Amino acid sequence: MAATNNFKQLEKQQIEEHPHSAPEIENNVKGSMRFFQFMGDIVELYLPRVFDLLVTLSGGERAPDNEVEGGDSSDESTSPTGEQKPF
């Protein structure tokens, strides 16, 4: 004799009672995920600049950027396009 799955019965009952709740919940979760992703992008973009600002305001000097496009002119191992030269 096959046992009935109480969780499947509960799922059917909840779907009958709240037929439109699943898409609404999905939209709410997606909206929350978009919000947190946006906040993460903001933090990733501006947090380093805030630290640079605090260092500058405290009288320090900003560290030189090593990621300058075209490479550093004093570095012999990089070409003007930023690619490494073969040895």
N, C-alpha and C positions, 0 to 999 in steps of 0.2 A: 504494500500500500504506500503510495507516494505521499510524503508529508507536504503540507502547504507551507509556502514561504511567507511568513508573517510580514517581512519587510516589503515584499512585492505587493501584498494586500494593502499595506500602509501607503505605499507609493501611489497605487491606484486611487485610494481614498483621498489622498491629498491633491492629486491631479483633478479629481472630480470637484473637490471643494474650492480649489484655487486654480482655475484653468489658465489664467493669464499671468501668474506670478513668476514662472520660469523665465520668460523673456525680460521681464522687468528686473529680476535679480541679476540676470546676465548683463543688462545695460548698466546697472549700478556698479557691478564689479569692474566692468570695462572702464567706466568713468573714473572710478577710484584708481585703477591702474594707470590711466592716462595722466591723472593729476600727480601721482607719485613719480612717474617717469619725467614729467615736466619739472617738478621740483628737483629731482636728481640732476637733470640737465642744467638747471639754473645754478645749483651748487657747484657742479663740475666746471661750469664756465666762469663763474665769478669768485669762487673761494680763493683760488690762487692770486687773483688781483687784489682781494682784500688783504691778504698777507703781505703782498708787495706794498700796498698803501701803508699798512701799519709799520713796516720796516722803514719806509721812506719818512714817515712822520716822526719816527723815533730817532732819525738822524743817520740811519744806515744807508748803504748803497745797495742798489738792486743788483743781483747776480747777472752776469752776462748771459744772453741767450745763446745756447749751443745749437739750437735748431734753426738757424738762419738759413733761408733758402739760398742755394748757390754755394754754401760752404763758407768756411773761414778762409780769408785770403792768406793767412800765415800758415795754414795747414797744407803741407805738401802732398798728403795722401788723398786729397779730395780734388775733384775737378770743378770747374765753375758751375756745373749743373748739379752738384751735390752728389755725384756718383763717385765711387772709389776707382782709382786708376789701377790697372793691373801692374804687378811687379815685374 
